Amino acid sequence: MTRPAAATSNAPVVIVGAGLAGLTVALQLAEQIPVVVLAKRNLEEGATAWAQGGIVGVLGDDDSIESHVRDTQDAGAGLVDEHAARFIAEHSAQAVEWLVARGVPFSPDPDGPLGLHLTREGGHAVRRIAHAADATGKAIHDVLLETVRAHPNIELRERWMALDLITSRHLKRDEPPQCYGVYALDIDRQRVETLPAAAVVLATGGAGKVYRYTTNPDTATGDGIAMAWRAGCRVGNMEFIQFHPTCLYHPQERSFLITEALRGEGAHLTLPNGTRFMAAHDVRLELAPRDIVARAIDFEMKKHGVDYVLLDATHLGELFLLDHFPTIHARCLALGIDIARQPIPVVPAAHYTCGGVVTDLHGRSDLPGLYAVGETTYTGLHGANRLASNSLLECVVLGRTCAGDILERGATPAPELPAWDESQVEDADEQVVIAHNWDELRLLMWNYVGIVRTTKRLERALHRIKLLKTEIDDYYANFRVNRDLLELRNLVDCAELIVRSALMRHESRGLHYSRDFPQTLPVSFPTVLLRSHRNGKKAKTYGLSG
């Protein structure tokens, strides 16, 4: 076994993930302390760059903090933490101003607040979404990434994947739990290194790839959630997986999201025969929150036996669509769909993980030295369903408070950390086990733990997940790690968390709809799962639910 890494008093902060949350933390920290940012694929491949709609900013004269909080609570179906919603709403204008100051090219409007054009999305009472046409995430990510690349105090490591957190139990010390760093795989060299850290920040995004159909990029494998869970942190509200109502239905493009802003500007949902149907499901029609629209589409598809529904924006006019939605227009046109003259075939797809690692509003987890920001977390903001465009806002607001807390607390010397031990493993002779289990997991989650659930389906899913987990853990224990194995290991952990959380909720609320419990309880609470490593005993799972 290799000797332990040397103790150091100036270890960097290690940020796992290079999306908006991670880059925000990095830029806030780097003026005072060194930072290492890990990206398991290329830096441009994270979920931030895929975000089309925009970022909430309470900026207009017709808007207010109270209105934004109320809309967030309504979308969250009674499980939003009001303090979290209010804190983030109060800092929304500062978040947009911070991005503007860094050069993010938001769509302009000379008459708009801050000179910005504001759009409206489902669940919002007024126009409050700052956007860069229909590619807001990419515009934000490109600007911040350029700044981070040029910063002398930030080290970017592409194609590096965190395996696990290094905690007190690795040191075999009789002391309160603490996070001291991460084990990370250099994917190109296939070598695991020990990275001591003044603090570790998980900003790895969600777990959308646990489902067969998703709008998420390949990076969304729940890495941060799984690592924090294995390290003993609480995880909350994992049953609430948001299915975006409108993902492009096309044989050549299965993960292209059609932004909610298109419906915000007046696009209609219809059956393939042209009949509108949202009036039968909600008085807000196409501007109802995402969970309602997604369930409505799922219901109509099953009722009529169709593979998709249509999103019709032809009445908005070609010039308007080219000006406001150039990315969607170009992508669809390349696939033979002229959205100015043809409706767009769409289906729901897994989009956003509303639960995650339990943190406070400074990104602090249960484990001292470990922080988490963004989609990886459960802060109470999203409740049982996320309000459109609150995700980018959460990344910026809490990314900045997280960095502030790290700077305020200061760094403590890291002890000598044990190196990664590969003395008992060998190279895998074949990868078919990983590929087969990956496909099986995603298919069973889609079929049994989707938009509409039953207790029997959930129990069947949990039974199979346990078998898959045993196979994957055995493989992990005997063979050298690679990215595919690590991602599969994380996904099966997240799948189990989703199913266990869903089984605990004996009601239908927000994104969780159960045929066995179709009613919404008058009072309900978040679902919180806890894990214990005390005295070397096998971990236990339990929690609280309405």
LUMDO-714847 format. One line per 10 residues: number of its first residue (from 1); for each residue x, y, z of C-alpha. Coordinates in nm, 2 decimals. Each point is the difference from the previous one (the first is absolute). Layout:
NUM = X/Y/Z  ...
This chain:
1 = 0.00/0.00/0.00  0.12/0.35/-0.09  0.11/0.23/0.29  -0.26/0.25/0.12  -0.02/0.34/-0.16  0.20/0.26/0.19  -0.17/0.23/0.25  -0.05/0.36/-0.13  -0.13/0.32/0.15  -0.07/0.16/-0.33
11 = -0.21/-0.26/-0.18  -0.23/0.14/-0.26  -0.37/-0.01/0.01  -0.11/-0.28/-0.23  -0.31/0.06/-0.20  -0.15/-0.31/-0.17  -0.19/0.13/-0.30  0.05/0.28/-0.25  -0.35/0.13/-0.06  -0.15/0.32/0.12
21 = 0.00/-0.10/0.36  0.36/-0.11/0.00  0.13/0.29/-0.20  -0.18/0.25/0.22  0.16/-0.14/0.31  0.34/-0.01/-0.17  -0.01/0.36/-0.11  -0.11/0.12/0.34  0.28/-0.19/0.17  0.29/0.04/-0.23
31 = 0.08/0.36/0.09  0.12/-0.13/0.34  0.07/-0.37/-0.01  0.10/-0.26/-0.26  -0.27/-0.21/-0.16  0.00/-0.32/-0.20  -0.30/-0.07/-0.22  -0.06/-0.36/-0.12  -0.21/-0.07/-0.32  -0.05/-0.36/-0.08
41 = -0.05/0.07/-0.37  0.09/0.30/-0.21  -0.07/0.33/0.18  -0.27/0.10/-0.25  -0.21/-0.32/0.06  -0.18/0.08/0.32  -0.38/0.06/0.05  0.04/0.38/0.03  0.08/0.04/-0.37  -0.32/-0.19/-0.08
51 = -0.23/0.23/0.19  -0.21/0.20/-0.25  -0.26/0.20/0.19  0.18/0.25/0.23  0.05/0.12/0.36  -0.25/0.16/0.23  0.05/0.36/0.10  -0.25/0.20/0.20  0.07/0.31/-0.19  -0.31/0.15/-0.15
61 = -0.24/0.26/0.14  -0.28/-0.24/-0.03  0.18/-0.27/0.20  0.09/-0.05/0.37  0.18/-0.24/0.23  -0.34/-0.11/0.14  -0.12/-0.09/-0.35  0.30/-0.21/-0.08  -0.02/-0.18/0.34  -0.37/-0.07/-0.06
71 = 0.07/-0.14/-0.35  0.28/-0.21/0.14  -0.22/-0.14/0.28  -0.29/-0.06/-0.24  0.22/-0.20/-0.24  0.16/-0.19/0.30  -0.34/-0.13/0.11  0.02/0.08/0.37  0.36/-0.13/0.06  0.20/0.31/-0.07
81 = 0.20/0.14/0.29  -0.12/0.36/0.01  0.32/0.13/0.16  0.20/-0.15/-0.29  -0.23/0.13/-0.26  0.00/0.35/0.14  0.38/0.01/0.05  0.06/-0.10/-0.36  -0.27/0.23/-0.14  0.15/0.29/0.20
91 = 0.34/-0.06/-0.16  -0.13/-0.06/-0.35  0.06/0.35/-0.13  0.36/-0.01/0.14  0.05/-0.33/-0.18  -0.10/0.13/-0.33  0.20/0.32/0.05  0.31/-0.22/0.09  -0.04/-0.18/-0.33  -0.05/0.32/-0.20
101 = 0.31/0.14/0.16  0.20/-0.30/-0.13  -0.12/0.06/-0.35  -0.28/-0.25/-0.05  -0.18/0.11/-0.32  -0.36/-0.01/0.11  -0.26/0.09/-0.26  -0.04/0.38/0.02  -0.30/0.22/0.03  0.07/0.38/0.03
111 = -0.32/0.04/0.20  0.05/-0.29/0.23  0.15/-0.01/0.35  0.38/0.00/-0.03  -0.06/0.03/-0.37  -0.10/-0.36/-0.02  -0.28/-0.18/-0.17  -0.20/-0.20/0.24  -0.21/-0.30/-0.10  -0.26/-0.21/0.18
121 = -0.01/-0.37/0.06  -0.25/-0.25/0.15  -0.10/0.07/0.36  0.12/0.36/0.00  -0.25/0.28/0.05  0.20/0.26/-0.19  0.30/0.03/-0.24  0.31/-0.04/0.22  0.23/-0.23/-0.20  0.32/0.15/-0.12
131 = 0.12/-0.20/-0.30  0.25/-0.01/-0.29  -0.24/-0.08/-0.29  -0.07/-0.38/0.06  0.35/-0.10/0.10  0.04/0.18/0.33  0.20/-0.28/0.17  0.26/-0.01/-0.27  0.04/0.38/0.00  0.05/0.00/0.37
141 = 0.23/-0.30/0.00  0.22/0.12/-0.29  0.06/0.34/0.18  0.08/-0.15/0.34  0.22/-0.28/-0.15  0.20/0.25/-0.19  0.06/0.20/0.32  0.09/-0.31/0.20  0.24/-0.12/-0.27  0.19/0.32/0.03
151 = 0.02/0.01/0.38  0.34/-0.08/0.14  -0.14/-0.13/0.33  -0.23/-0.26/-0.16  0.12/-0.33/-0.13  -0.23/-0.18/-0.24  0.02/-0.37/-0.04  -0.19/-0.14/-0.29  -0.09/-0.37/-0.01  0.05/-0.05/0.37
161 = -0.27/-0.17/0.20  -0.04/-0.01/0.37  -0.05/-0.36/0.14  -0.07/0.06/0.36  0.05/0.25/0.28  0.29/-0.05/0.24  -0.14/0.02/0.36  0.09/-0.07/0.35  -0.08/-0.37/-0.04  0.27/-0.03/-0.26
171 = 0.25/0.12/0.26  -0.13/-0.25/0.26  -0.01/0.28/0.25  -0.23/0.02/0.30  -0.12/0.35/-0.08  -0.32/0.18/-0.12  -0.06/-0.05/-0.37  0.19/0.24/-0.23  0.06/0.02/-0.38  0.37/0.03/-0.09
181 = 0.01/-0.04/-0.37  -0.09/-0.22/-0.29  0.12/-0.30/-0.19  0.00/0.09/-0.37  0.05/-0.20/-0.32  0.22/0.15/-0.27  -0.20/-0.15/-0.28  0.25/0.03/-0.28  0.28/-0.16/0.21  -0.23/-0.23/0.19
191 = 0.16/0.09/0.33  -0.16/0.08/0.33  0.15/0.29/0.20  -0.05/0.12/0.35  -0.10/0.37/0.01  0.02/0.17/0.34  -0.24/0.29/0.03  -0.06/0.30/0.22  -0.37/-0.07/-0.08  -0.18/-0.21/-0.26
201 = -0.29/0.15/-0.20  -0.23/-0.24/-0.18  -0.15/0.17/-0.31  -0.07/-0.31/-0.22  -0.35/0.06/-0.11  -0.29/-0.24/0.01  -0.07/-0.37/-0.07  -0.21/0.02/-0.32  0.20/-0.27/-0.17  -0.16/-0.25/0.24
211 = -0.29/0.01/-0.25  -0.01/-0.13/-0.35  -0.13/0.33/-0.14  0.14/0.32/0.13  0.08/0.36/-0.11  0.32/-0.02/0.20  0.36/-0.04/-0.13  0.20/-0.32/0.06  0.16/0.17/0.30  -0.32/-0.02/0.21
221 = 0.07/-0.32/0.18  -0.07/0.11/0.36  0.37/-0.01/0.10  -0.02/0.26/0.28  -0.32/-0.14/0.15  0.14/-0.35/0.01  0.34/0.10/0.14  -0.16/0.21/0.28  -0.24/-0.28/0.08  0.28/-0.25/0.03
231 = 0.18/0.24/0.22  -0.29/0.02/0.25  -0.19/0.31/-0.11  -0.37/0.03/0.00  -0.18/0.00/-0.33  -0.34/0.16/-0.05  -0.31/0.00/-0.23  0.15/-0.24/-0.26  -0.34/-0.12/-0.11  -0.06/0.33/-0.17
241 = 0.15/-0.04/-0.35  -0.12/0.27/-0.23  -0.10/-0.12/-0.35  0.03/0.28/-0.25  -0.33/0.00/-0.19  0.16/0.08/-0.34  0.30/-0.20/-0.12  0.03/-0.03/-0.38  -0.13/-0.33/-0.13  0.22/-0.10/-0.29
251 = 0.20/-0.32/-0.08  0.32/0.20/-0.05  -0.03/0.22/0.31  -0.13/-0.14/0.33  0.12/0.25/0.25  -0.06/0.35/-0.15  -0.22/0.21/0.22  -0.26/0.24/-0.14  0.01/0.28/0.25  -0.29/0.09/0.21
261 = 0.04/0.36/-0.12  -0.16/-0.10/-0.33  -0.32/-0.08/0.19  0.05/0.32/0.20  -0.01/0.19/-0.33  -0.32/-0.17/-0.10  0.07/-0.34/-0.16  -0.29/-0.25/0.03  0.00/-0.37/0.08  -0.21/-0.22/-0.22
271 = -0.07/-0.36/-0.08  0.13/-0.12/-0.34  -0.34/0.09/-0.15  0.04/0.36/0.11  -0.24/0.00/0.30  0.12/0.20/0.30  -0.04/-0.18/0.33  0.15/0.19/0.29  -0.34/0.16/0.09  -0.11/-0.34/0.13
281 = 0.29/-0.01/0.24  0.07/0.35/0.14  -0.15/0.35/-0.04  0.35/0.14/-0.06  0.02/-0.21/-0.32  0.35/-0.03/-0.14  0.13/0.23/0.27  -0.08/-0.24/0.29  0.30/-0.13/0.20  0.21/-0.27/-0.16
291 = -0.13/-0.29/0.20  -0.35/0.07/-0.11  0.09/0.04/-0.36  0.21/-0.31/-0.01  -0.27/-0.21/0.16  -0.26/0.14/-0.24  0.21/-0.09/-0.30  0.07/-0.35/0.15  -0.38/-0.04/0.06  -0.09/0.11/-0.36
301 = 0.26/-0.22/-0.16  -0.12/-0.31/0.19  -0.37/0.09/-0.05  0.04/0.04/-0.38  0.27/-0.25/-0.05  0.24/0.25/-0.16  0.38/0.01/0.02  0.02/0.38/0.04  -0.20/0.32/0.00  0.06/0.32/-0.19
311 = 0.13/0.35/0.11  -0.14/0.25/-0.25  0.18/0.33/-0.03  -0.08/0.08/-0.36  -0.24/0.28/0.09  0.29/0.19/0.16  0.15/0.08/-0.33  0.34/-0.08/-0.16  0.17/0.33/0.08  -0.10/-0.03/0.37
321 = 0.12/-0.36/0.02  0.33/0.08/-0.17  0.06/0.29/0.23  -0.10/-0.17/0.33  0.07/-0.37/-0.06  0.28/-0.02/-0.26  0.16/-0.31/0.16  -0.32/-0.20/0.00  -0.09/0.12/-0.35  0.34/-0.10/-0.14
331 = 0.02/-0.34/0.18  -0.36/-0.10/-0.11  0.06/0.12/-0.36  0.31/-0.22/-0.02  -0.23/-0.29/0.09  -0.25/0.10/-0.26  -0.25/0.19/0.22  -0.07/0.36/-0.08  -0.15/0.12/0.32  -0.13/0.32/-0.17
341 = -0.22/-0.22/-0.22  -0.03/-0.34/0.18  -0.08/-0.09/0.36  0.28/-0.17/0.20  -0.05/-0.37/0.12  0.08/-0.01/0.37  -0.01/-0.25/0.29  0.08/0.04/0.37  0.36/-0.10/0.12  0.18/-0.01/0.33
351 = 0.14/0.35/0.04  0.09/0.11/0.36  0.07/-0.16/0.33  -0.19/0.21/0.26  0.16/-0.19/0.29  0.35/-0.07/0.10  0.26/0.06/0.27  -0.16/0.19/0.29  0.18/0.33/0.05  -0.06/0.34/0.15
361 = 0.00/0.33/-0.19  0.38/0.01/0.02  0.04/-0.33/-0.17  0.10/-0.18/0.32  -0.07/-0.37/0.02  -0.02/-0.22/0.31  0.37/-0.08/-0.04  0.24/0.28/0.11  0.23/0.10/-0.29  -0.26/-0.11/-0.26
371 = -0.22/0.24/-0.19  -0.24/-0.05/-0.29  -0.17/0.25/-0.24  -0.25/-0.02/-0.28  -0.20/-0.30/-0.12  0.20/-0.23/0.21  -0.17/0.14/0.31  -0.33/0.02/0.19  -0.03/0.35/0.15  -0.37/0.02/0.03
381 = -0.03/0.24/-0.29  -0.16/-0.24/-0.25  -0.24/-0.20/0.22  -0.20/-0.25/-0.19  0.06/0.17/-0.33  0.25/0.26/-0.13  -0.13/0.33/-0.14  0.14/0.07/-0.34  0.34/0.18/-0.01  0.05/-0.01/0.38
391 = 0.28/-0.25/-0.05  0.26/0.23/-0.16  -0.10/0.26/0.27  0.07/-0.24/0.28  0.34/-0.09/-0.14  0.11/0.37/0.00  -0.15/0.11/0.33  0.11/-0.30/0.20  0.33/-0.04/-0.19  0.09/0.35/0.13
401 = -0.12/-0.07/0.36  0.19/-0.33/0.00  0.32/0.17/-0.10  -0.05/0.26/0.26  -0.04/-0.26/0.27  0.32/-0.18/-0.10  0.19/0.32/0.00  -0.14/0.10/0.34  0.08/-0.33/0.16  0.35/-0.02/-0.14
411 = 0.21/-0.30/-0.08  0.14/-0.25/0.26  0.31/-0.22/-0.07  -0.10/-0.32/-0.17  0.14/-0.32/0.16  0.19/-0.26/-0.19  -0.25/-0.18/-0.21  0.02/-0.37/-0.11  0.06/-0.06/-0.36  -0.24/-0.20/-0.22
421 = 0.06/-0.37/0.05  -0.01/-0.22/-0.32  0.20/-0.29/0.14  -0.30/-0.23/0.01  -0.15/0.07/-0.34  0.08/-0.08/-0.37  -0.10/0.12/-0.34  -0.35/-0.10/-0.11  0.00/-0.27/-0.27  -0.32/0.14/-0.16
431 = -0.23/0.30/0.03  -0.33/-0.17/-0.10  -0.12/-0.02/0.36  0.02/0.38/0.03  -0.18/0.06/-0.33  -0.27/-0.25/0.08  -0.07/0.12/0.35  0.00/0.36/-0.12  -0.27/-0.07/-0.26  -0.21/-0.21/0.25
441 = 0.01/0.26/0.27  -0.11/0.29/-0.23  -0.28/-0.21/-0.15  -0.14/-0.12/0.33  0.01/0.35/0.14  -0.19/0.13/-0.31  -0.26/-0.27/0.01  -0.05/-0.03/0.38  0.10/0.34/0.15  -0.12/0.25/-0.26
451 = -0.27/0.27/-0.01  -0.27/-0.22/0.14  0.09/-0.26/0.26  -0.16/-0.29/0.20  0.13/-0.17/0.32  0.03/-0.33/-0.18  0.22/0.15/-0.28  0.21/0.18/0.26  0.05/-0.33/0.20  0.10/-0.19/-0.32
461 = 0.24/0.28/-0.09  0.16/-0.01/0.35  0.04/-0.38/-0.01  0.18/0.02/-0.33  0.21/0.30/0.10  0.13/-0.20/0.30  0.11/-0.28/-0.22  0.17/0.24/-0.24  0.17/0.17/0.29  0.14/-0.33/0.12
471 = 0.14/-0.08/-0.34  0.15/0.35/-0.04  0.15/0.01/0.35  0.16/-0.34/-0.07  0.14/0.13/-0.33  0.13/0.31/0.17  0.17/-0.20/0.27  0.19/-0.22/-0.24  0.10/0.21/-0.30  0.17/0.33/-0.07
481 = -0.23/0.29/-0.03  -0.09/0.19/-0.31  -0.25/0.28/-0.07  -0.28/-0.23/-0.13  0.02/-0.22/0.32  0.01/0.31/0.23  -0.30/0.16/-0.17  -0.20/-0.33/0.01  0.09/-0.04/0.37  -0.13/0.36/0.07
491 = -0.31/-0.05/-0.21  -0.11/-0.31/0.18  0.05/0.17/0.34  -0.22/0.29/-0.13  -0.26/-0.24/-0.14  -0.03/-0.16/0.34  -0.04/0.34/0.17  -0.27/0.10/-0.25  -0.20/-0.32/0.05  0.03/-0.01/0.38
501 = -0.11/0.36/0.02  -0.30/-0.07/-0.23  -0.11/-0.30/0.21  0.00/0.22/0.31  -0.23/0.26/-0.14  -0.36/-0.12/0.04  -0.16/0.27/-0.20  0.02/0.17/-0.34  0.17/0.34/0.00  0.18/0.20/-0.26
511 = 0.23/-0.22/-0.21  -0.10/-0.31/0.19  -0.32/-0.16/-0.11  -0.12/-0.33/0.13  -0.30/-0.19/-0.12  -0.02/-0.17/0.34  0.00/0.33/0.19  -0.16/0.25/-0.25  -0.10/0.25/0.27  0.22/0.28/0.14
521 = 0.02/0.00/0.38  -0.10/0.32/0.18  0.35/0.02/0.17  0.32/-0.15/-0.13  0.37/0.02/0.06  0.32/-0.05/-0.20  0.13/-0.36/-0.04  0.34/-0.03/0.17  0.22/-0.31/-0.02  0.28/-0.05/0.25
531 = 0.30/-0.23/0.00  0.23/-0.10/0.29  0.35/-0.14/-0.01  0.03/-0.02/0.38  0.21/-0.28/0.15  0.05/-0.15/-0.35  -0.36/-0.12/-0.01  -0.19/-0.04/-0.32  -0.17/0.33/-0.09  -0.36/0.04/0.08
541 = -0.26/0.20/-0.20  -0.30/0.18/0.16  -0.17/0.33/-0.03  -0.30/0.22/0.04  -0.28/0.05/-0.24  -0.36/0.12/-0.01
